[in-house]
Amino acid sequence: MQSSLVLSPTEVAVIRAALCLLLLFGPNMWSQTAEVTARSEPGVSDTAAAKLTLDQAILLAKKNAPQFRAALTEAGLAREDRVQARAALLPGVSYTTGAIYTQANGTPTGVFIAANAVNEYISQGVAHEALSFTSVADFRRARFMESLSRARAEIAVRGITTTVVRDFYGVIAGERKYQNAQLAADEGRRFLGLSQQLEQGGEVAHSDVIKAQLQSNDRERDLQEARLAAEKARLDLAVLIFPNFTRDYQLVDDLQQSPPLPEFAHVQVLAATNNPELKAASAAMHASQQEVASAIGGHLPSLSFNYFYGIDATQYATRSDGIHNLGYQVAATVDIPIFNWGATQSKVRQAQFRRDQARIELSAAQRQALADLQQFYNEAQTAQAQLELLHQSSDLAAEGLRLTTLRYQSGEATALEVVDAQNALVLARNNQDDGSVRYRVALANLQTLTGTF
């Protein structure tokens, strides 16, 4: 039995057109679809594939950290405020043009007394200048506020650097602790197998096997916790430095390459000249002094000056009826404040309160800077001194575990001694990694005071 499929001429034409479209556009369509799919995959980042150094991570954080970008935005706004305050001291030029029609009443000026003529045309440039003690003080205050915002931006730079250093080496330390937990779990499993083998030979009691099993269980649980902590550290750093969410990145492990600690005298000199906290407090105090001066300026006279050049005539022309309409006019005004129900003096007192507070904050910042310098240097010095001790302790703990295991095999040590040796080795290795991170973070804290990294 045979069956055949018969197509109509219209259906054949449709199929032919579809095949032609596939041949013409099919490859491009598939390639574009693949490209869109690749771009839409979550976690894709151009910078995530290569290994990141600490300097690269800091640069990425400066580009993508919102707190740092907010400090830069504040500095930009303060710079524009200074530009606007300076512009207020300089003459301004504008141009006006217009026409006025006044209802006629048979006189040359019309109905309104203020009118110059029934038809009046104005086209003139105006140069305006206003001078006052307040405007000068406002400009000076804007300059100090710009310095304050720059100092705060520098504080943000150094703060984000310290944060990246902590998180960067926190990731590396987390990975190392995970490796330490893996080694400890393997050692726990080996000790469990050894105790079971010795129990079968009648050399140890079953209590040793129970102790080894408990120790192995603890090591497995520690391994799971170390994996979770390492993953959390990776995610925290990724959120800080990458514009797109990703966890697929690698870091250059230079934790053991500890940079030297500079001399304290050198650090003191740098801290005295490059401390952004002191710069910010000093700029805030100077800005508050100019705010007092600006408020006092409300008691003093102010001068405004206007120069007009153009036409103010009954016809829109430079000459009309044989008269030259183009000319100039100068107007000067002195404004003398007399009485405003104590509002100006109230503003002066407010500004004085802020100035006194700024002075106290500057003094406190100076004392705190000295204390922080001593504290951060002592922290770095102590962390550096402990590095060699931690490394030695790690080597001794590894050798102690090896010897205790051999003694246990020969029946000279108990299972409890082996467990204690294993715990000592894990603790020593983790302490060594924590000590290296502590030294790096201590150096980064010194950078917040000295401006060197």
C-alpha positions as CSV (number, residue, x, y, z in Angstrom):
1,M,0.0,0.0,0.0
2,Q,1.5,3.3,-1.0
3,S,0.5,6.8,-0.1
4,S,1.4,10.0,-1.8
5,L,1.3,13.7,-0.7
6,V,0.0,16.1,-3.3
7,L,0.8,19.8,-2.8
8,S,-1.1,22.6,-4.4
9,P,0.8,25.2,-6.5
10,T,0.3,27.8,-3.7
11,E,1.8,25.6,-1.0
12,V,4.8,24.8,-3.2
13,A,5.4,28.5,-3.7
14,V,5.3,29.2,0.0
15,I,7.8,26.4,0.7
16,R,10.1,27.7,-1.9
17,A,10.0,31.2,-0.4
18,A,10.7,29.8,3.1
19,L,13.7,27.9,1.8
20,C,15.1,30.9,0.1
21,L,14.8,33.0,3.3
22,L,16.6,30.3,5.3
23,L,19.4,30.2,2.8
24,L,19.8,33.9,2.7
25,F,19.3,34.9,6.4
26,G,19.6,31.6,8.3
27,P,23.3,31.8,9.2
28,N,23.1,35.4,10.4
29,M,20.0,34.7,12.4
30,W,21.6,31.8,14.2
31,S,24.8,33.7,14.9
32,Q,22.9,36.7,16.2
33,T,20.8,34.4,18.4
34,A,23.9,32.8,19.9
35,E,25.4,36.2,20.5
36,V,22.3,37.5,22.3
37,T,22.2,34.3,24.4
38,A,25.8,34.7,25.4
39,R,25.3,38.3,26.4
40,S,22.2,37.6,28.3
41,E,23.8,34.9,30.5
42,P,24.1,36.2,34.1
43,G,27.5,36.6,35.7
44,V,29.4,37.3,32.5
45,S,32.2,39.8,33.0
46,D,35.1,40.8,30.8
47,T,37.4,41.2,33.8
48,A,36.4,38.0,35.5
49,A,38.3,35.6,33.3
50,A,41.8,36.9,34.0
51,K,43.6,36.8,37.4
52,L,43.2,40.0,39.3
53,T,46.0,41.7,41.2
54,L,45.3,43.9,44.2
55,D,45.9,47.1,42.2
56,Q,43.5,46.0,39.5
57,A,40.8,45.2,42.1
58,I,41.3,48.7,43.6
59,L,40.9,50.3,40.2
60,L,37.7,48.3,39.6
61,A,36.3,49.3,43.0
62,K,37.0,53.0,42.3
63,K,35.0,52.7,39.1
64,N,32.0,50.7,40.5
65,A,31.7,51.4,44.3
66,P,28.7,53.8,44.8
67,Q,30.1,55.3,48.0
68,F,33.3,56.4,46.3
69,R,31.5,57.7,43.2
70,A,29.2,59.7,45.6
71,A,32.3,61.4,47.1
72,L,33.6,62.3,43.6
73,T,30.2,63.7,42.8
74,E,30.2,65.9,45.9
75,A,33.7,67.2,44.9
76,G,32.4,68.1,41.5
77,L,29.4,69.9,42.9
78,A,31.6,71.9,45.3
79,R,33.9,72.9,42.4
80,E,30.9,74.2,40.4
81,D,29.7,76.1,43.5
82,R,33.1,77.9,43.6
83,V,32.7,78.7,39.9
84,Q,29.3,80.2,40.5
85,A,30.5,82.2,43.5
86,R,33.4,83.6,41.5
87,A,31.0,84.6,38.7
88,A,28.9,86.5,41.2
89,L,31.9,88.8,41.7
90,L,32.4,89.5,38.0
91,P,30.4,91.8,35.8
92,G,27.6,90.2,33.8
93,V,26.4,91.1,30.4
94,S,23.0,90.6,28.9
95,Y,20.9,91.9,26.0
96,T,17.2,93.0,26.2
97,T,14.9,94.0,23.4
98,G,11.2,94.7,23.4
99,A,8.4,97.1,22.6
100,I,5.9,99.0,24.8
101,Y,2.5,100.4,23.6
102,T,0.6,102.8,25.8
103,Q,-3.0,103.8,25.2
104,A,-3.1,107.2,23.6
105,N,-5.0,110.2,25.1
106,G,-3.9,113.0,22.8
107,T,-0.6,113.7,24.7
108,P,2.9,112.6,23.7
109,T,3.1,110.0,26.5
110,G,-0.4,108.5,26.4
111,V,-2.6,107.5,29.3
112,F,0.1,106.1,31.7
113,I,2.2,108.7,33.5
114,A,5.3,106.4,33.5
115,A,5.3,106.0,29.7
116,N,7.8,107.9,27.6
117,A,5.7,107.7,24.5
118,V,2.8,106.0,23.0
119,N,5.2,103.7,21.0
120,E,8.5,102.9,22.7
121,Y,11.1,100.4,21.5
122,I,14.0,99.1,23.6
123,S,17.0,97.3,22.4
124,Q,20.1,97.5,24.5
125,G,23.0,95.6,26.2
126,V,23.3,95.7,29.9
127,A,26.5,95.3,32.0
128,H,25.7,94.6,35.6
129,E,28.1,94.5,38.6
130,A,27.2,94.1,42.3
131,L,29.8,94.3,45.0
132,S,29.3,93.5,48.7
133,F,31.3,92.2,51.6
134,T,29.0,89.2,51.7
135,S,29.6,88.1,48.1
136,V,33.4,88.2,48.6
137,A,33.1,86.1,51.8
138,D,30.8,83.7,50.0
139,F,33.4,83.2,47.3
140,R,36.1,82.5,49.9
141,R,33.8,80.1,51.6
142,A,33.1,78.3,48.4
143,R,36.9,77.8,47.8
144,F,37.3,76.3,51.3
145,M,34.2,74.1,50.7
146,E,35.9,72.9,47.5
147,S,39.0,72.0,49.5
148,L,36.8,70.2,52.0
149,S,35.1,68.1,49.3
150,R,38.5,67.2,47.8
151,A,39.7,66.1,51.2
152,R,36.6,64.0,51.7
153,A,37.1,62.5,48.2
154,E,40.6,61.6,49.3
155,I,39.3,60.0,52.4
156,A,36.9,58.0,50.3
157,V,39.8,56.9,48.0
158,R,41.8,55.7,51.0
159,G,38.8,54.1,52.6
160,I,37.9,52.1,49.5
161,T,41.5,51.0,49.3
162,T,41.5,49.7,52.8
163,T,38.2,47.9,52.2
164,V,39.4,46.3,49.0
165,V,42.7,45.2,50.7
166,R,40.7,43.6,53.5
167,D,38.2,41.8,51.2
168,F,40.9,40.9,48.6
169,Y,43.1,39.1,51.1
170,G,40.0,37.8,52.9
171,V,39.2,35.9,49.8
172,I,42.7,34.5,49.6
173,A,42.7,33.6,53.3
174,G,39.3,32.0,52.9
175,E,40.6,29.8,50.1
176,R,43.6,28.8,52.1
177,K,41.5,28.0,55.2
178,Y,39.4,25.8,52.9
179,Q,42.5,24.0,51.8
180,N,43.6,23.7,55.4
181,A,40.2,22.2,56.2
182,Q,40.5,19.7,53.3
183,L,43.9,18.6,54.6
184,A,42.5,18.3,58.1
185,A,39.6,16.2,56.8
186,D,42.0,13.9,54.9
187,E,44.1,13.6,58.0
188,G,41.0,12.8,60.1
189,R,40.0,10.1,57.6
190,R,43.5,8.6,57.7
191,F,43.6,8.5,61.4
192,L,40.2,6.8,61.5
193,G,41.4,4.2,59.1
194,L,44.6,3.7,61.2
195,S,42.6,3.3,64.4
196,Q,40.3,0.8,62.8
197,Q,43.3,-1.2,61.5
198,L,45.0,-1.2,64.9
199,E,41.7,-2.2,66.6
200,Q,41.5,-5.2,64.3
201,G,45.0,-6.2,65.3
202,G,44.1,-5.9,69.0
203,E,46.6,-3.0,69.6
204,V,44.1,-0.3,70.6
205,A,40.7,-0.2,72.2
206,H,37.4,0.5,70.4
207,S,37.3,3.8,72.3
208,D,40.1,5.0,70.0
209,V,38.0,4.3,67.0
210,I,35.1,6.2,68.5
211,K,37.4,9.2,69.2
212,A,38.8,9.0,65.7
213,Q,35.3,8.9,64.2
214,L,34.2,11.9,66.2
215,Q,37.3,13.8,65.1
216,S,36.6,12.9,61.5
217,N,33.0,14.1,61.8
218,D,34.2,17.4,63.2
219,R,36.7,17.8,60.4
220,E,34.0,17.2,57.8
221,R,31.8,19.8,59.4
222,D,34.7,22.3,59.5
223,L,35.3,21.6,55.8
224,Q,31.7,22.5,55.0
225,E,31.9,25.7,57.1
226,A,35.2,26.7,55.5
227,R,33.7,26.2,52.0
228,L,30.7,28.4,53.0
229,A,33.0,31.1,54.4
230,A,35.2,31.1,51.3
231,E,32.2,31.5,49.1
232,K,30.8,34.4,51.1
233,A,34.2,36.2,51.0
234,R,34.2,35.8,47.2
235,L,30.7,37.2,46.8
236,D,31.5,40.1,49.1
237,L,34.5,41.1,47.0
238,A,32.6,40.6,43.7
239,V,29.8,42.9,44.8
240,L,32.4,45.6,45.7
241,I,34.5,45.6,42.5
242,F,32.5,44.2,39.5
243,P,29.8,46.1,37.7
244,N,28.0,42.8,37.0
245,F,27.3,40.1,39.5
246,T,29.8,37.3,39.1
247,R,31.6,34.7,41.2
248,D,33.8,33.3,38.5
249,Y,37.1,35.1,39.0
250,Q,40.6,34.4,40.2
251,L,43.0,36.4,42.4
252,V,46.8,36.6,42.4
253,D,47.9,35.2,45.7
254,D,50.8,37.4,47.0
255,L,49.8,37.1,50.6
256,Q,53.2,35.8,51.6
257,Q,55.1,38.6,49.8
258,S,54.7,41.0,52.7
259,P,56.0,44.5,51.9
260,P,58.4,46.0,54.5
261,L,57.2,48.4,57.2
262,P,58.6,51.9,56.8
263,E,60.4,53.7,59.7
264,F,58.1,55.5,62.1
265,A,59.9,58.9,61.6
266,H,59.2,58.6,57.9
267,V,55.5,57.8,58.6
268,Q,55.2,60.8,60.9
269,V,56.4,63.1,58.2
270,L,54.0,61.7,55.6
271,A,51.1,61.8,58.1
272,A,51.7,65.5,58.9
273,T,51.5,66.5,55.2
274,N,49.1,63.9,53.7
275,N,46.4,63.3,56.3
276,P,43.1,63.9,54.6
277,E,41.2,63.9,57.9
278,L,43.2,67.0,59.0
279,K,42.8,68.7,55.7
280,A,39.0,68.2,55.8
281,A,38.8,69.5,59.4
282,S,41.0,72.5,58.6
283,A,39.0,73.3,55.5
284,A,35.7,73.1,57.4
285,M,37.0,75.5,60.0
286,H,38.1,78.1,57.4
287,A,34.8,77.7,55.6
288,S,33.0,78.4,58.9
289,Q,35.1,81.6,59.4
290,Q,34.1,82.9,56.0
291,E,30.5,82.0,56.8
292,V,30.7,84.4,59.8
293,A,32.2,87.1,57.6
294,S,29.4,86.6,55.1
295,A,26.8,87.0,57.8
296,I,28.5,90.2,59.1
297,G,28.4,91.5,55.6
298,G,24.6,91.8,56.0
299,H,25.2,94.9,58.2
300,L,27.4,96.6,55.6
301,P,26.3,98.6,52.5
302,S,26.3,97.0,49.0
303,L,26.9,98.6,45.7
304,S,25.4,97.8,42.3
305,F,26.3,99.3,39.0
306,N,24.5,99.1,35.6
307,Y,25.6,100.3,32.2
308,F,23.1,100.4,29.4
309,Y,24.0,100.8,25.7
310,G,21.4,100.7,22.9
311,I,18.2,102.5,21.9
312,D,15.1,103.5,23.9
313,A,13.2,105.4,21.2
314,T,9.8,105.8,19.6
315,Q,11.0,103.9,16.5
316,Y,13.0,100.7,16.2
317,A,16.0,102.4,14.6
318,T,19.4,103.9,15.5
319,R,18.4,107.2,13.8
320,S,14.9,108.6,13.4
321,D,13.7,112.1,12.3
322,G,17.3,113.3,12.2
323,I,17.9,112.2,15.8
324,H,20.7,109.8,16.8
325,N,18.9,107.2,19.1
326,L,21.9,105.0,19.9
327,G,23.4,105.9,23.3
328,Y,24.2,104.8,26.9
329,Q,23.0,105.2,30.4
330,V,24.7,104.5,33.7
331,A,23.0,103.8,37.0
332,A,24.7,103.2,40.4
333,T,22.8,102.2,43.5
334,V,24.0,102.0,47.1
335,D,22.0,99.8,49.5
336,I,22.4,100.6,53.2
337,P,20.8,98.2,55.6
338,I,19.2,99.9,58.6
339,F,16.7,97.6,60.4
340,N,15.4,94.1,59.9
341,W,14.2,93.0,63.3
342,G,17.5,91.4,64.3
343,A,17.6,88.8,61.5
344,T,21.1,89.7,60.4
345,Q,22.5,89.5,63.9
346,S,20.8,86.1,64.4
347,K,22.6,84.8,61.2
348,V,25.9,86.1,62.6
349,R,25.3,84.2,65.9
350,Q,24.4,81.0,64.0
351,A,27.6,81.3,61.9
352,Q,29.6,81.9,65.1
353,F,28.2,78.7,66.7
354,R,29.2,76.7,63.6
355,R,32.7,78.3,63.6
356,D,33.3,77.4,67.3
357,Q,32.1,73.8,66.6
358,A,34.5,73.6,63.7
359,R,37.4,74.7,65.8
360,I,36.6,72.0,68.4
361,E,36.4,69.4,65.7
362,L,39.7,70.5,64.2
363,S,41.4,70.2,67.6
364,A,39.8,66.7,68.1
365,A,40.9,65.6,64.6
366,Q,44.5,66.6,65.3
367,R,44.5,64.6,68.6
368,Q,42.8,61.7,66.9
369,A,45.3,61.8,64.0
370,L,48.2,61.5,66.4
371,A,46.5,58.6,68.3
372,D,45.6,56.8,65.1
373,L,49.1,57.1,63.7
374,Q,50.6,55.5,66.8
375,Q,47.9,52.9,67.0
376,F,48.1,51.9,63.3
377,Y,51.9,51.7,63.4
378,N,51.9,49.6,66.5
379,E,49.3,47.3,64.9
380,A,51.4,46.9,61.8
381,Q,54.6,46.5,63.8
382,T,53.1,43.8,66.0
383,A,51.6,41.9,63.0
384,Q,54.9,42.0,61.2
385,A,56.7,40.6,64.3
386,Q,54.2,37.8,64.6
387,L,54.6,36.6,61.0
388,E,57.8,34.6,61.6
389,L,56.4,33.2,64.8
390,L,53.2,32.1,63.1
391,H,55.2,30.4,60.3
392,Q,57.4,28.7,62.8
393,S,54.4,27.5,64.8
394,S,52.8,26.1,61.6
395,D,56.0,24.1,60.8
396,L,56.3,22.9,64.4
397,A,52.6,21.8,64.5
398,A,53.0,19.8,61.2
399,E,56.1,18.1,62.6
400,G,54.4,17.5,65.9
401,L,51.5,15.7,64.2
402,R,53.8,13.6,62.2
403,L,55.7,12.5,65.3
404,T,52.6,11.9,67.4
405,T,51.1,9.7,64.7
406,L,54.3,7.6,64.6
407,R,54.2,7.3,68.3
408,Y,50.5,6.3,68.2
409,Q,51.3,3.6,65.6
410,S,54.0,2.2,67.9
411,G,51.7,2.3,70.9
412,E,53.5,5.1,72.7
413,A,50.8,7.8,72.3
414,T,47.0,7.9,72.9
415,A,44.3,8.8,70.4
416,L,43.7,12.0,72.4
417,E,47.2,13.1,71.8
418,V,46.8,12.6,68.0
419,V,43.5,14.6,68.1
420,D,45.2,17.4,70.0
421,A,48.1,17.4,67.4
422,Q,45.6,17.6,64.5
423,N,43.7,20.5,66.2
424,A,47.0,22.3,66.8
425,L,48.0,22.0,63.2
426,V,44.7,23.3,61.9
427,L,44.8,26.2,64.3
428,A,48.4,27.1,63.5
429,R,47.8,27.1,59.7
430,N,44.7,29.3,60.1
431,N,46.5,31.6,62.4
432,Q,49.3,32.0,59.9
433,D,46.9,33.0,57.2
434,D,45.0,35.4,59.5
435,G,48.3,36.9,60.6
436,S,49.3,37.7,57.0
437,V,46.0,39.3,56.3
438,R,46.2,41.3,59.5
439,Y,49.6,42.7,58.5
440,R,48.3,43.7,55.0
441,V,45.2,45.4,56.5
442,A,47.4,47.2,59.1
443,L,49.6,48.6,56.3
444,A,46.4,49.7,54.4
445,N,45.3,51.6,57.5
446,L,48.6,53.4,57.7
447,Q,47.9,54.4,54.1
448,T,44.8,56.3,55.2
449,L,47.0,58.6,57.2
450,T,50.1,58.8,55.0
451,G,48.8,58.5,51.5
452,T,51.3,55.8,50.5
453,F,50.4,52.2,49.7
